[in-house]
Amino acid sequence: MRVLHFFKTYLPDSVGGIEQVIYQMCRSGAAHGIDNNVLTLSADPNPPVVELGGHHVHRARLDLQVASTGFSYSVLSRFRELAAEADVINYHFPWPFMDLVHFVSRARKPMVVTYHSDIIRQKRLLQLYHPLMHRFLAQADRIVAASPNYLGTSEVLRRYPHKTAVIPYGLDKSSYPQPGTERLEHWRQAVGEGFFLFVGVMRYYKGLHILLEAAQGTGYPVVIVGAGPLEQQLKAQAAALGVEHHVRFVGRVNEEDKVALLQLSRAIVFPSHLRSEAFGISLLEGAMYGKPMISSEIGTGTSYINAAGVTGLVVPPSDPQAFRTAMTRLWENPAEVAAMGARAEARYRELFTAEEMGRRWAKLYREVLARGASASPEGCLAE
């Protein structure tokens, strides 16, 4: 079976949560006889085709970027060529230009939409996009969300109960590097161990300003991995709050260093406070390495990964005091940290492995091919 994935950004040009999900989908699908190709945009598409993890990445030139939406003239012909060879097209939503390409190309292949997130921030543009978006979603054979939490709270997805499914994102732990003794010792000397760890891009919805306020006056060690548009603003806030001595910004790190920090940490802190955080791949990475988590209840997949009181603590969003109380609880109760961490890893193995994700996607693709666009099975969970 040949599946074409279509999204605005992808590896190796761009590293992010959705890119990681598509990569894991392609890797895990190969074991089920799925030949995956990815079509994406690139500022420098040379070479135009690269091989990555056993699948091919086709790159069209990015011509224009407006409101986080990439546009490309050349991608239309590339899409037509690749769609003609595919058995199923998997569109990765949201990307309004993708909808236009679908209609202009007059693609007639079975289509699945991986619904990564509602559109949250661009509300005015959403009003303009609204008719096209629903026309596009109405044509999909299946629309797949990553958690029942998101499916139940998305106003958009509620309009399509007959064609929605849930397939949680999955990770393959064996694809992550095992840090050597030298790297572990390097980070142990640099930041210690038993700290609270955040990993992610410093974007508006990540809630790092809440974490900094929560850390004020505690002295708890916090390590923040990543960079992004709010980096300097957050560092200035840390200095103003007087937490710069126990809150460490270590910038971007490679995968080996990230795993080393995960292993040395006490717990994962994930203060995202807006629905733009639809799932939380770095939160799942923490569970994969047996770490308890602190996250906020925003009605998305974060509370599917982090089961309140079981794998960690879930607090109200935008509440530094509640976040601080949760940090104190984990700081003062090492036995609870160990127990929650063990349950987090067990939940990962039960629900969030790449192997399980690949099995569910293969089953769904075959259902779409077998039953056709007008006969998709009902139900909200692809077993």
C-alpha positions as CSV (number, residue, x, y, z in Angstrom):
1,M,0.0,0.0,0.0
2,R,1.3,3.4,-1.0
3,V,0.5,6.4,1.3
4,L,1.4,10.0,0.6
5,H,1.7,12.4,3.6
6,F,1.3,16.1,2.9
7,F,2.4,18.8,5.3
8,K,4.0,22.2,5.2
9,T,7.1,21.3,7.1
10,Y,9.1,18.2,7.7
11,L,12.5,16.7,8.5
12,P,15.3,17.4,7.9
13,D,14.5,21.1,7.4
14,S,12.2,21.5,10.3
15,V,12.1,19.7,13.7
16,G,8.9,19.8,15.7
17,G,6.1,17.7,17.2
18,I,4.1,17.1,14.0
19,E,7.3,16.3,12.1
20,Q,8.2,13.7,14.7
21,V,4.7,12.2,14.5
22,I,4.9,11.9,10.7
23,Y,8.3,10.4,10.9
24,Q,7.1,7.8,13.5
25,M,4.1,7.0,11.3
26,C,6.3,6.3,8.4
27,R,8.8,4.2,10.3
28,S,6.1,2.2,12.1
29,G,4.0,1.7,9.0
30,A,6.8,0.0,7.1
31,A,6.3,-3.1,9.2
32,H,2.7,-3.3,8.0
33,G,3.6,-3.2,4.3
34,I,3.1,0.6,3.9
35,D,5.3,2.4,1.4
36,N,5.3,6.0,2.7
37,N,6.2,9.2,0.9
38,V,6.2,12.7,2.4
39,L,5.6,15.9,0.3
40,T,6.6,19.1,2.0
41,L,7.9,22.6,1.4
42,S,11.5,23.7,1.8
43,A,13.3,27.1,1.6
44,D,16.2,25.1,0.0
45,P,14.8,22.0,-1.8
46,N,18.2,20.8,-3.0
47,P,18.2,17.9,-3.4
48,P,14.4,17.7,-4.2
49,V,14.2,14.1,-2.9
50,V,15.9,12.7,0.2
51,E,15.6,9.4,1.9
52,L,14.9,9.4,5.6
53,G,14.2,6.5,7.9
54,G,13.2,4.2,5.1
55,H,10.9,6.6,3.3
56,H,11.3,9.4,0.7
57,V,10.8,13.1,1.4
58,H,9.9,15.1,-1.6
59,R,10.6,18.9,-1.2
60,A,9.0,21.7,-3.2
61,R,10.3,25.2,-3.0
62,L,8.6,27.5,-0.4
63,D,7.7,30.7,-2.2
64,L,5.8,32.7,0.5
65,Q,5.0,32.4,4.2
66,V,2.0,34.3,5.6
67,A,0.4,33.8,9.0
68,S,2.3,30.5,9.5
69,T,1.0,29.2,6.1
70,G,3.5,28.3,3.5
71,F,2.7,28.7,-0.2
72,S,4.4,27.1,-3.2
73,Y,3.8,27.3,-6.9
74,S,5.7,24.2,-7.8
75,V,4.1,21.9,-5.2
76,L,1.0,21.6,-7.2
77,S,2.6,19.6,-10.0
78,R,4.6,17.5,-7.5
79,F,1.4,16.8,-5.6
80,R,-0.4,15.6,-8.7
81,E,2.4,13.3,-9.7
82,L,2.7,11.7,-6.2
83,A,-1.0,11.5,-5.6
84,A,-1.4,9.6,-8.9
85,E,0.9,6.9,-7.5
86,A,-0.6,6.8,-4.0
87,D,-3.4,4.5,-2.8
88,V,-4.2,6.8,0.1
89,I,-3.4,10.5,0.8
90,N,-2.9,11.5,4.4
91,Y,-3.3,15.2,4.8
92,H,-1.9,16.8,8.0
93,F,-4.2,19.5,9.3
94,P,-4.1,22.5,9.8
95,W,-2.6,24.1,6.6
96,P,-5.1,26.1,4.6
97,F,-2.9,26.0,1.4
98,M,-3.1,22.2,1.5
99,D,-6.9,22.4,1.1
100,L,-6.4,24.6,-2.0
101,V,-3.9,22.2,-3.5
102,H,-6.4,19.3,-2.9
103,F,-9.2,21.0,-4.7
104,V,-7.1,22.6,-7.5
105,S,-5.5,19.2,-8.2
106,R,-8.9,17.5,-8.2
107,A,-7.4,14.5,-6.3
108,R,-9.7,11.6,-6.3
109,K,-7.8,9.2,-4.1
110,P,-9.1,8.0,-0.7
111,M,-8.2,10.7,1.8
112,V,-7.5,10.7,5.5
113,V,-7.0,13.9,7.5
114,T,-4.7,13.7,10.6
115,Y,-6.2,16.5,12.7
116,H,-3.3,17.8,14.7
117,S,-4.9,20.9,16.2
118,D,-7.7,23.4,16.0
119,I,-6.7,26.8,14.6
120,I,-6.5,28.9,17.8
121,R,-4.6,32.2,17.3
122,Q,-5.6,33.5,13.8
123,K,-9.3,34.0,14.6
124,R,-9.9,36.6,11.9
125,L,-8.3,34.6,9.2
126,L,-10.2,31.5,10.5
127,Q,-13.4,33.3,9.6
128,L,-12.2,33.6,6.0
129,Y,-10.9,30.1,5.9
130,H,-14.0,28.6,7.6
131,P,-16.0,27.6,4.4
132,L,-12.9,26.1,2.7
133,M,-12.0,24.2,5.8
134,H,-15.3,22.5,6.2
135,R,-15.6,21.8,2.5
136,F,-12.2,20.0,2.8
137,L,-13.0,18.1,6.0
138,A,-16.4,17.1,4.6
139,Q,-14.6,15.3,1.7
140,A,-12.3,13.3,4.0
141,D,-13.0,9.6,4.4
142,R,-11.7,9.6,7.9
143,I,-10.5,12.4,10.3
144,V,-8.1,11.2,12.9
145,A,-7.4,12.9,16.3
146,A,-4.6,11.9,18.6
147,S,-6.7,11.7,21.8
148,P,-10.3,11.2,22.9
149,N,-9.8,14.4,25.0
150,Y,-9.2,16.5,21.9
151,L,-12.0,14.8,20.0
152,G,-14.4,15.6,22.8
153,T,-13.5,19.2,23.1
154,S,-13.0,20.4,19.5
155,E,-16.0,22.3,18.1
156,V,-14.8,21.5,14.6
157,L,-14.5,17.8,15.1
158,R,-17.9,17.6,16.8
159,R,-19.4,18.3,13.3
160,Y,-18.1,15.0,11.9
161,P,-18.9,12.2,14.4
162,H,-19.6,9.7,11.7
163,K,-16.0,9.9,10.3
164,T,-13.8,10.7,13.3
165,A,-11.3,8.2,14.9
166,V,-8.7,8.4,17.6
167,I,-5.2,7.0,17.0
168,P,-2.7,8.3,19.7
169,Y,0.7,9.4,18.7
170,G,3.4,6.8,19.4
171,L,7.1,6.9,19.9
172,D,9.8,4.2,19.3
173,K,12.1,4.3,22.3
174,S,14.7,2.2,20.5
175,S,15.1,5.0,17.9
176,Y,16.4,7.3,20.7
177,P,20.1,7.3,21.4
178,Q,21.4,5.9,24.7
179,P,23.7,8.6,26.2
180,G,27.2,7.5,27.2
181,T,28.6,7.8,30.7
182,E,30.6,10.9,29.6
183,R,27.5,12.8,28.4
184,L,25.6,11.9,31.6
185,E,28.5,13.1,33.7
186,H,28.7,16.3,31.7
187,W,25.1,17.2,32.4
188,R,25.3,16.0,36.0
189,Q,28.2,18.5,36.5
190,A,26.4,21.2,34.6
191,V,22.9,21.1,36.1
192,G,22.9,18.4,38.8
193,E,20.2,15.8,38.9
194,G,16.7,15.5,40.4
195,F,15.5,18.7,38.7
196,F,12.2,19.6,37.1
197,L,12.6,19.5,33.3
198,F,10.9,21.3,30.4
199,V,11.6,20.5,26.8
200,G,10.1,22.5,23.9
201,V,10.1,25.5,21.7
202,M,9.5,28.8,23.6
203,R,6.2,29.7,22.0
204,Y,3.3,31.7,23.3
205,Y,1.1,28.7,24.3
206,K,3.8,26.8,26.2
207,G,3.1,28.7,29.4
208,L,6.8,29.1,30.4
209,H,6.0,32.5,32.1
210,I,3.7,30.5,34.4
211,L,6.5,28.0,35.2
212,L,8.8,30.9,36.1
213,E,6.3,32.4,38.5
214,A,5.7,29.0,40.0
215,A,9.4,28.6,40.6
216,Q,9.7,31.9,42.4
217,G,10.7,31.6,46.0
218,T,11.1,27.8,45.9
219,G,14.7,27.3,45.1
220,Y,13.7,24.1,43.2
221,P,16.1,23.4,40.3
222,V,14.4,23.7,36.9
223,V,16.1,23.0,33.6
224,I,14.6,24.5,30.4
225,V,15.6,22.9,27.1
226,G,14.9,24.7,23.9
227,A,14.8,28.1,22.2
228,G,12.3,30.2,20.3
229,P,10.7,33.6,19.8
230,L,10.1,34.2,23.5
231,E,13.6,33.2,24.8
232,Q,14.9,36.7,25.6
233,Q,11.7,37.8,27.2
234,L,11.6,34.7,29.4
235,K,15.2,35.1,30.5
236,A,14.4,38.7,31.4
237,Q,11.4,37.6,33.4
238,A,13.6,35.0,35.2
239,A,16.0,37.7,36.2
240,A,13.2,40.0,37.4
241,L,11.7,37.2,39.5
242,G,15.1,36.4,41.0
243,V,15.0,32.7,39.8
244,E,17.9,32.8,37.4
245,H,20.2,31.0,39.9
246,H,18.0,27.8,40.1
247,V,16.2,28.0,36.7
248,R,18.7,27.1,34.0
249,F,18.2,27.8,30.3
250,V,20.4,25.4,28.4
251,G,19.2,26.2,24.9
252,R,18.8,23.6,22.1
253,V,20.4,20.3,22.6
254,N,20.9,17.2,20.4
255,E,19.0,14.0,21.0
256,E,21.7,12.3,23.1
257,D,21.8,15.3,25.4
258,K,18.1,15.4,25.6
259,V,17.9,11.8,26.7
260,A,20.6,12.4,29.3
261,L,18.6,15.2,30.8
262,L,15.5,13.1,30.8
263,Q,17.2,10.4,32.6
264,L,18.7,12.8,35.2
265,S,15.5,14.7,35.9
266,R,13.0,14.2,38.7
267,A,9.8,15.1,36.8
268,I,8.6,16.8,33.6
269,V,6.9,20.2,33.9
270,F,4.6,21.1,31.0
271,P,2.8,24.4,31.8
272,S,1.1,24.8,28.3
273,H,-2.1,26.8,29.0
274,L,-3.8,27.1,25.6
275,R,-5.4,24.6,23.2
276,S,-2.7,25.3,20.7
277,E,-0.9,22.5,22.7
278,A,-2.9,19.7,21.2
279,F,-0.8,16.7,22.5
280,G,2.7,17.3,23.8
281,I,5.3,15.0,22.3
282,S,8.0,16.1,24.9
283,L,5.5,15.2,27.6
284,L,5.1,11.8,26.1
285,E,8.9,11.5,25.9
286,G,9.0,12.0,29.7
287,A,6.5,9.2,30.2
288,M,8.5,7.0,28.0
289,Y,11.5,7.5,30.3
290,G,9.4,6.8,33.4
291,K,9.1,10.4,34.7
292,P,6.0,11.8,36.5
293,M,4.5,14.9,34.9
294,I,2.9,18.2,35.9
295,S,0.6,19.6,33.3
296,S,-2.4,21.8,32.9
297,E,-6.0,20.8,32.1
298,I,-6.7,22.4,28.7
299,G,-8.9,19.7,27.2
300,T,-6.3,18.2,24.9
301,G,-4.1,15.2,24.7
302,T,-1.8,16.5,27.5
303,S,-4.3,15.1,30.0
304,Y,-4.5,11.8,28.0
305,I,-0.8,11.3,28.3
306,N,-0.8,12.5,31.9
307,A,-3.6,10.8,33.8
308,A,-4.3,13.0,36.8
309,G,-3.2,11.4,40.1
310,V,-1.9,8.3,38.3
311,T,1.1,9.3,36.1
312,G,1.4,12.8,37.6
313,L,-0.4,15.9,38.6
314,V,-2.8,18.0,36.5
315,V,-3.6,21.6,37.6
316,P,-5.8,24.4,36.3
317,P,-4.2,26.4,33.4
318,S,-2.6,29.8,34.0
319,D,-2.4,29.2,37.8
320,P,1.2,29.6,39.1
321,Q,0.2,28.9,42.6
322,A,-1.4,25.5,41.7
323,F,1.7,24.7,39.6
324,R,4.0,25.5,42.5
325,T,1.9,23.4,44.9
326,A,2.2,20.4,42.5
327,M,6.0,21.0,42.2
328,T,6.3,21.0,46.0
329,R,4.3,17.8,46.3
330,L,6.7,16.0,43.9
331,W,9.8,17.6,45.5
332,E,8.8,16.4,49.0
333,N,7.6,12.9,48.1
334,P,10.2,10.8,46.3
335,A,8.2,7.6,46.8
336,E,5.3,9.2,45.0
337,V,7.6,10.4,42.2
338,A,8.9,6.8,41.7
339,A,5.4,5.3,41.7
340,M,3.9,7.9,39.3
341,G,7.0,7.5,37.0
342,A,6.5,3.8,36.9
343,R,2.8,4.1,36.0
344,A,3.7,6.8,33.4
345,E,6.1,4.4,31.6
346,A,3.5,1.6,31.9
347,R,0.9,3.8,30.3
348,Y,3.3,4.7,27.5
349,R,3.9,1.0,26.8
350,E,0.1,0.3,26.8
351,L,-1.1,3.2,24.6
352,F,1.7,5.2,23.0
353,T,4.3,3.0,21.3
354,A,5.1,3.6,17.7
355,E,4.4,-0.1,17.1
356,E,0.8,0.3,18.3
357,M,0.3,3.5,16.3
358,G,1.6,1.8,13.1
359,R,-0.8,-1.2,13.6
360,R,-3.8,1.2,14.1
361,W,-2.9,3.3,11.1
362,A,-2.4,0.3,8.8
363,K,-5.9,-1.0,9.9
364,L,-7.5,2.4,9.2
365,Y,-5.9,2.8,5.8
366,R,-7.1,-0.7,4.8
367,E,-10.6,0.1,6.0
368,V,-10.6,3.3,3.9
369,L,-9.5,1.4,0.8
370,A,-11.9,-1.5,1.3
371,R,-15.0,0.5,2.2
372,G,-14.6,3.7,0.1
373,A,-15.4,7.2,0.9
374,S,-19.1,6.7,1.5
375,A,-18.9,3.7,3.8
376,S,-16.5,4.6,6.6
377,P,-17.3,2.7,9.8
378,E,-18.6,4.6,12.7
379,G,-16.9,5.0,16.0
380,C,-14.4,7.2,17.6
381,L,-11.6,4.8,18.4
382,A,-9.6,2.9,15.8
383,E,-8.7,-0.4,17.5
